[in-house]
Amino acid sequence: MVDKKLFTPIYIAETPFVNGQLKPKKAKKSIFELQNSAALNDNIYHFTYRKGEKLIHCFYVVENWDEPERFLFIENNELYDEFTSQFGSEGEAEVGRMDTYLDIDSLESVVEKLTDTIENGYYLEDRVCHLYGQGMWNDKAFIVANRVALEELRDAINMALSNGEFRLSSSTSDNEPYDLFISCVPSVFDWDTIELPYHDETYFNKTKSPVKAFDKYRYKLK
């Protein structure tokens, strides 16, 4: 079974790229040490950084050097937040709807996957998806969405089935974006480790995020 890693991109149009390397404005030399740098083609570069005994991989993707669309796909592990912080305010421009799983041992497939992810994930028409959960026992639940949102939900569920977890970025009809995190837990999962989903505070305390149902996204849900 291929061990794919989860990558989340940030938008870094203003970060200097000098001699084949990124030069983040807030980078501290003592924190992350560049271990490897390689051009996969004219538009995609692979970097590996080290902090202590831990590694973090990232892929710098430039569709057109004359245009500002430039993304850094970063391995979504325990170093992710600290690594992105060195890009300042740009590091806050996370493009969650382009999350993807990559096999870093097959760089040829990475190039194809990243190209498809940007083409199919960044320029899609607006998606609208409303989720109406259960207020209490036996209440009905609803999903109301336009077609593109339902298709993305279907694809996100398939990604979670294949890789365990995935995040879907969508929007409500008032144009307020949100992230839907999906976890495919094992059959032996202990459901007592997370709270029931009911949200009617007349009967239940406010539900906490089910962090324990996630591994790859746990750092983002705390």
RAMOWO-V711150 format. One record per residue. N is the residue number from 1. RES is the residue in one letter. BURIAL is + if it has 16 or more other ideal C-beta (glycine too) atoms within 10 Angstrom, else -. D_FIRST is the distance of its C-alpha to the first C-alpha in Angstrom with 1 decimal. Layout:
n=N res=RES burial=BURIAL d_first=D_FIRST
n=N res=RES burial=BURIAL d_first=D_FIRST
This chain:
n=1 res=M burial=- d_first=0.0
n=2 res=V burial=- d_first=3.8
n=3 res=D burial=- d_first=6.4
n=4 res=K burial=+ d_first=9.1
n=5 res=K burial=+ d_first=12.6
n=6 res=L burial=+ d_first=15.4
n=7 res=F burial=+ d_first=18.5
n=8 res=T burial=+ d_first=21.9
n=9 res=P burial=+ d_first=24.8
n=10 res=I burial=+ d_first=28.4
n=11 res=Y burial=+ d_first=31.3
n=12 res=I burial=+ d_first=33.2
n=13 res=A burial=- d_first=35.8
n=14 res=E burial=- d_first=38.3
n=15 res=T burial=+ d_first=36.3
n=16 res=P burial=- d_first=37.8
n=17 res=F burial=- d_first=35.6
n=18 res=V burial=- d_first=37.4
n=19 res=N burial=- d_first=36.7
n=20 res=G burial=- d_first=33.0
n=21 res=Q burial=- d_first=32.5
n=22 res=L burial=+ d_first=32.8
n=23 res=K burial=- d_first=35.9
n=24 res=P burial=+ d_first=35.5
n=25 res=K burial=- d_first=39.0
n=26 res=K burial=- d_first=38.3
n=27 res=A burial=+ d_first=36.0
n=28 res=K burial=- d_first=37.0
n=29 res=K burial=- d_first=36.4
n=30 res=S burial=- d_first=36.0
n=31 res=I burial=- d_first=33.1
n=32 res=F burial=+ d_first=30.3
n=33 res=E burial=- d_first=30.3
n=34 res=L burial=- d_first=28.8
n=35 res=Q burial=- d_first=26.6
n=36 res=N burial=- d_first=25.5
n=37 res=S burial=- d_first=26.7
n=38 res=A burial=- d_first=25.9
n=39 res=A burial=- d_first=26.9
n=40 res=L burial=+ d_first=24.2
n=41 res=N burial=- d_first=27.0
n=42 res=D burial=- d_first=30.4
n=43 res=N burial=+ d_first=29.1
n=44 res=I burial=+ d_first=25.9
n=45 res=Y burial=+ d_first=25.8
n=46 res=H burial=+ d_first=23.0
n=47 res=F burial=+ d_first=24.3
n=48 res=T burial=+ d_first=23.0
n=49 res=Y burial=+ d_first=25.3
n=50 res=R burial=- d_first=25.8
n=51 res=K burial=- d_first=27.7
n=52 res=G burial=- d_first=28.3
n=53 res=E burial=- d_first=25.1
n=54 res=K burial=- d_first=22.9
n=55 res=L burial=- d_first=21.5
n=56 res=I burial=+ d_first=21.3
n=57 res=H burial=+ d_first=20.2
n=58 res=C burial=+ d_first=22.1
n=59 res=F burial=+ d_first=22.8
n=60 res=Y burial=+ d_first=26.5
n=61 res=V burial=+ d_first=27.0
n=62 res=V burial=+ d_first=30.5
n=63 res=E burial=+ d_first=31.1
n=64 res=N burial=- d_first=34.7
n=65 res=W burial=- d_first=36.5
n=66 res=D burial=- d_first=39.7
n=67 res=E burial=- d_first=38.2
n=68 res=P burial=- d_first=37.3
n=69 res=E burial=- d_first=33.8
n=70 res=R burial=+ d_first=31.7
n=71 res=F burial=+ d_first=28.5
n=72 res=L burial=+ d_first=26.5
n=73 res=F burial=+ d_first=22.9
n=74 res=I burial=+ d_first=22.2
n=75 res=E burial=+ d_first=19.2
n=76 res=N burial=+ d_first=19.9
n=77 res=N burial=+ d_first=20.0
n=78 res=E burial=- d_first=23.1
n=79 res=L burial=+ d_first=24.8
n=80 res=Y burial=+ d_first=24.7
n=81 res=D burial=- d_first=28.2
n=82 res=E burial=- d_first=29.9
n=83 res=F burial=+ d_first=28.6
n=84 res=T burial=+ d_first=29.6
n=85 res=S burial=- d_first=33.0
n=86 res=Q burial=+ d_first=34.2
n=87 res=F burial=+ d_first=34.4
n=88 res=G burial=- d_first=37.1
n=89 res=S burial=- d_first=37.8
n=90 res=E burial=+ d_first=35.3
n=91 res=G burial=+ d_first=32.5
n=92 res=E burial=- d_first=33.5
n=93 res=A burial=- d_first=32.8
n=94 res=E burial=+ d_first=29.3
n=95 res=V burial=+ d_first=27.9
n=96 res=G burial=+ d_first=25.6
n=97 res=R burial=+ d_first=25.4
n=98 res=M burial=+ d_first=23.4
n=99 res=D burial=+ d_first=20.5
n=100 res=T burial=+ d_first=17.3
n=101 res=Y burial=+ d_first=13.7
n=102 res=L burial=+ d_first=13.2
n=103 res=D burial=- d_first=10.9
n=104 res=I burial=+ d_first=13.6
n=105 res=D burial=- d_first=12.5
n=106 res=S burial=- d_first=13.3
n=107 res=L burial=- d_first=16.7
n=108 res=E burial=- d_first=17.9
n=109 res=S burial=- d_first=15.5
n=110 res=V burial=+ d_first=16.7
n=111 res=V burial=+ d_first=20.2
n=112 res=E burial=- d_first=19.8
n=113 res=K burial=+ d_first=18.0
n=114 res=L burial=+ d_first=20.7
n=115 res=T burial=- d_first=23.5
n=116 res=D burial=- d_first=22.5
n=117 res=T burial=+ d_first=22.1
n=118 res=I burial=+ d_first=25.6
n=119 res=E burial=- d_first=27.2
n=120 res=N burial=- d_first=26.0
n=121 res=G burial=+ d_first=26.0
n=122 res=Y burial=- d_first=29.1
n=123 res=Y burial=- d_first=31.7
n=124 res=L burial=- d_first=31.2
n=125 res=E burial=- d_first=34.3
n=126 res=D burial=- d_first=34.9
n=127 res=R burial=+ d_first=33.0
n=128 res=V burial=+ d_first=34.8
n=129 res=C burial=+ d_first=33.3
n=130 res=H burial=- d_first=35.2
n=131 res=L burial=- d_first=33.7
n=132 res=Y burial=- d_first=36.3
n=133 res=G burial=- d_first=35.2
n=134 res=Q burial=- d_first=37.1
n=135 res=G burial=- d_first=40.1
n=136 res=M burial=- d_first=40.4
n=137 res=W burial=- d_first=39.6
n=138 res=N burial=- d_first=39.4
n=139 res=D burial=- d_first=39.9
n=140 res=K burial=- d_first=38.4
n=141 res=A burial=- d_first=35.6
n=142 res=F burial=- d_first=35.4
n=143 res=I burial=- d_first=33.4
n=144 res=V burial=- d_first=35.7
n=145 res=A burial=+ d_first=34.3
n=146 res=N burial=- d_first=34.9
n=147 res=R burial=- d_first=32.8
n=148 res=V burial=- d_first=30.8
n=149 res=A burial=+ d_first=30.0
n=150 res=L burial=- d_first=28.9
n=151 res=E burial=- d_first=26.7
n=152 res=E burial=+ d_first=25.1
n=153 res=L burial=+ d_first=24.7
n=154 res=R burial=- d_first=23.0
n=155 res=D burial=- d_first=20.5
n=156 res=A burial=+ d_first=20.0
n=157 res=I burial=- d_first=19.4
n=158 res=N burial=- d_first=16.7
n=159 res=M burial=+ d_first=15.1
n=160 res=A burial=+ d_first=15.4
n=161 res=L burial=- d_first=14.0
n=162 res=S burial=- d_first=10.7
n=163 res=N burial=+ d_first=10.7
n=164 res=G burial=+ d_first=13.2
n=165 res=E burial=+ d_first=16.2
n=166 res=F burial=+ d_first=18.2
n=167 res=R burial=+ d_first=21.8
n=168 res=L burial=+ d_first=24.3
n=169 res=S burial=+ d_first=27.5
n=170 res=S burial=+ d_first=30.5
n=171 res=S burial=+ d_first=34.2
n=172 res=T burial=- d_first=37.0
n=173 res=S burial=- d_first=40.0
n=174 res=D burial=- d_first=42.0
n=175 res=N burial=- d_first=39.5
n=176 res=E burial=- d_first=38.2
n=177 res=P burial=- d_first=34.5
n=178 res=Y burial=- d_first=32.0
n=179 res=D burial=- d_first=28.3
n=180 res=L burial=- d_first=26.6
n=181 res=F burial=+ d_first=23.6
n=182 res=I burial=+ d_first=21.2
n=183 res=S burial=+ d_first=19.1
n=184 res=C burial=- d_first=17.0
n=185 res=V burial=+ d_first=17.8
n=186 res=P burial=- d_first=16.6
n=187 res=S burial=- d_first=19.0
n=188 res=V burial=- d_first=20.4
n=189 res=F burial=- d_first=21.3
n=190 res=D burial=- d_first=24.9
n=191 res=W burial=- d_first=26.7
n=192 res=D burial=- d_first=29.7
n=193 res=T burial=- d_first=28.1
n=194 res=I burial=+ d_first=28.7
n=195 res=E burial=- d_first=32.0
n=196 res=L burial=- d_first=32.9
n=197 res=P burial=- d_first=33.0
n=198 res=Y burial=+ d_first=36.7
n=199 res=H burial=- d_first=38.7
n=200 res=D burial=- d_first=42.3
n=201 res=E burial=- d_first=43.8
n=202 res=T burial=- d_first=46.8
n=203 res=Y burial=- d_first=44.7
n=204 res=F burial=- d_first=41.7
n=205 res=N burial=- d_first=41.2
n=206 res=K burial=- d_first=39.3
n=207 res=T burial=- d_first=35.5
n=208 res=K burial=- d_first=33.4
n=209 res=S burial=- d_first=30.1
n=210 res=P burial=+ d_first=27.3
n=211 res=V burial=+ d_first=25.7
n=212 res=K burial=+ d_first=24.2
n=213 res=A burial=+ d_first=21.9
n=214 res=F burial=+ d_first=20.1
n=215 res=D burial=- d_first=18.2
n=216 res=K burial=+ d_first=17.4
n=217 res=Y burial=+ d_first=20.7
n=218 res=R burial=- d_first=22.7
n=219 res=Y burial=- d_first=24.6
n=220 res=K burial=+ d_first=25.9
n=221 res=L burial=- d_first=27.0
n=222 res=K burial=- d_first=29.2
